[in-house]
Amino acid sequence: MIGTKVVLRYRMSAGDAHYAGELVEGAHIVTAWGDVATELAVRLFGDESLFLGYSEVRYTAPVYAGDFMEYSGYVEKVGNTSFTCHFEAHKVIELARQEGLADSAANVLPEPILCGYGTGTLVVKKPYQRPEFGDPAFQNR
């Protein structure tokens, strides 16, 4: 279970753009990581958990409306009631944004672009832990 990756894909819409040039704010990455962390918690403890906080968040490349993003995470460490995760956000498809092409033209990237990474800790109190309803692959703690 430690190192078993969970992946969520999402396309950034025009409504996600917050800044000039259709730039998407970094908070969208953190929000998606929250969903990845929730899935990890359910697979591990059979409960959605509470997010204690991030110990590190870094943005490494811009994200724009129209980008297809892949948000992933895995468990690094498990304690009695908490667990620590590593998260990454990669751009896998982007709009071409090239003169002479349709506004809908898009490019599948030959290699995903790392747009952010972080570390976060979540908590599931003992009375709420239900590992028997989680993913058996995550029960080898």
C-alpha positions in Angstrom: 0.0 0.0 0.0 2.8 2.4 0.6 3.7 3.8 -2.8 0.5 2.5 -4.5 -0.6 5.5 -6.7 -4.1 6.9 -7.0 -4.7 9.0 -10.1 -7.4 11.6 -11.0 -7.7 13.2 -14.4 -9.5 16.5 -15.0 -9.7 19.1 -17.8 -9.4 22.7 -16.7 -12.3 24.6 -18.0 -12.6 28.3 -19.0 -14.4 28.7 -15.7 -11.3 27.5 -13.9 -9.2 30.4 -15.4 -8.6 33.1 -12.8 -5.9 35.3 -14.3 -5.1 37.0 -17.6 -4.2 34.7 -20.4 -6.5 31.9 -19.1 -4.1 31.1 -16.3 -5.5 28.8 -13.6 -4.7 29.5 -10.0 -2.7 27.0 -8.0 -5.5 26.4 -5.6 -7.1 24.1 -8.2 -4.2 21.8 -7.9 -4.5 21.7 -4.1 -8.2 21.0 -4.3 -7.6 18.1 -6.7 -5.0 16.7 -4.3 -7.7 16.8 -1.6 -9.8 14.4 -3.7 -6.8 12.1 -4.4 -6.1 12.1 -0.6 -9.8 11.2 0.1 -9.5 8.2 -2.2 -6.3 7.1 -0.5 -8.0 7.4 2.9 -11.0 5.4 1.8 -8.8 2.7 0.3 -6.7 2.6 3.5 -9.1 3.1 6.3 -12.6 2.9 4.8 -13.2 6.5 5.8 -12.8 9.9 4.0 -10.5 11.3 6.7 -9.8 14.9 7.6 -6.9 16.8 6.0 -4.5 18.0 8.7 -2.4 20.1 6.4 0.3 20.4 3.8 3.9 20.5 4.8 5.1 21.5 1.3 3.5 22.7 -1.9 5.5 23.8 -4.9 4.2 25.0 -8.3 6.6 24.2 -11.1 4.8 25.0 -14.4 1.7 27.1 -15.4 -1.7 25.5 -15.9 -4.2 27.0 -18.4 -7.8 26.6 -19.3 -8.1 23.6 -21.7 -5.2 21.7 -20.1 -5.8 18.1 -19.2 -4.3 17.5 -15.8 -3.4 14.3 -14.0 -3.3 14.5 -10.2 -1.7 11.7 -8.4 -0.7 10.7 -4.9 0.5 7.8 -2.8 1.0 7.1 0.9 4.5 7.6 2.2 4.0 6.8 5.9 1.2 5.4 8.0 0.8 6.0 11.8 -1.9 5.0 14.3 -4.4 7.6 13.1 -2.6 9.7 10.5 -0.9 9.1 7.2 1.4 11.2 5.0 1.1 11.4 1.3 3.1 12.7 -1.6 1.2 14.4 -4.4 2.0 15.5 -8.0 0.2 17.4 -10.7 1.1 16.8 -14.4 -0.2 18.4 -17.5 -0.8 15.6 -20.2 -2.6 17.6 -22.9 -2.7 21.3 -23.7 -4.5 23.5 -26.2 -2.3 24.3 -29.2 -2.9 28.0 -29.0 -1.2 28.5 -32.4 -2.3 31.1 -35.0 -3.9 29.4 -38.0 -5.2 26.5 -36.0 -8.7 26.1 -34.6 -9.3 27.3 -31.0 -10.1 23.6 -30.3 -6.7 22.3 -31.5 -4.9 20.4 -28.8 -1.6 18.6 -28.3 -1.0 15.4 -26.5 2.3 16.0 -24.7 5.1 13.6 -25.5 6.0 13.6 -21.8 3.8 14.9 -19.0 4.9 18.3 -17.5 5.2 18.4 -13.8 3.1 21.4 -12.7 3.3 20.9 -8.9 4.1 18.6 -6.1 3.5 18.5 -2.4 3.3 16.6 0.9 0.2 16.4 3.1 -0.9 14.7 6.3 -4.4 13.3 6.9 -6.1 11.9 10.0 -8.7 9.2 10.6 -9.6 8.8 14.3 -9.5 5.2 15.5 -13.3 4.9 16.0 -13.8 5.9 12.4 -11.3 3.4 10.9 -12.9 0.6 8.9 -10.1 -1.0 7.0 -12.2 -4.1 6.3 -14.2 -1.9 3.9 -11.1 -0.4 2.3 -9.0 -1.8 -0.6 -7.3 -5.1 0.4 -4.2 -4.0 -1.5 -3.9 -1.2 1.1 -4.2 -3.4 4.2 -0.6 -4.7 4.3 0.5 -2.1 6.8 
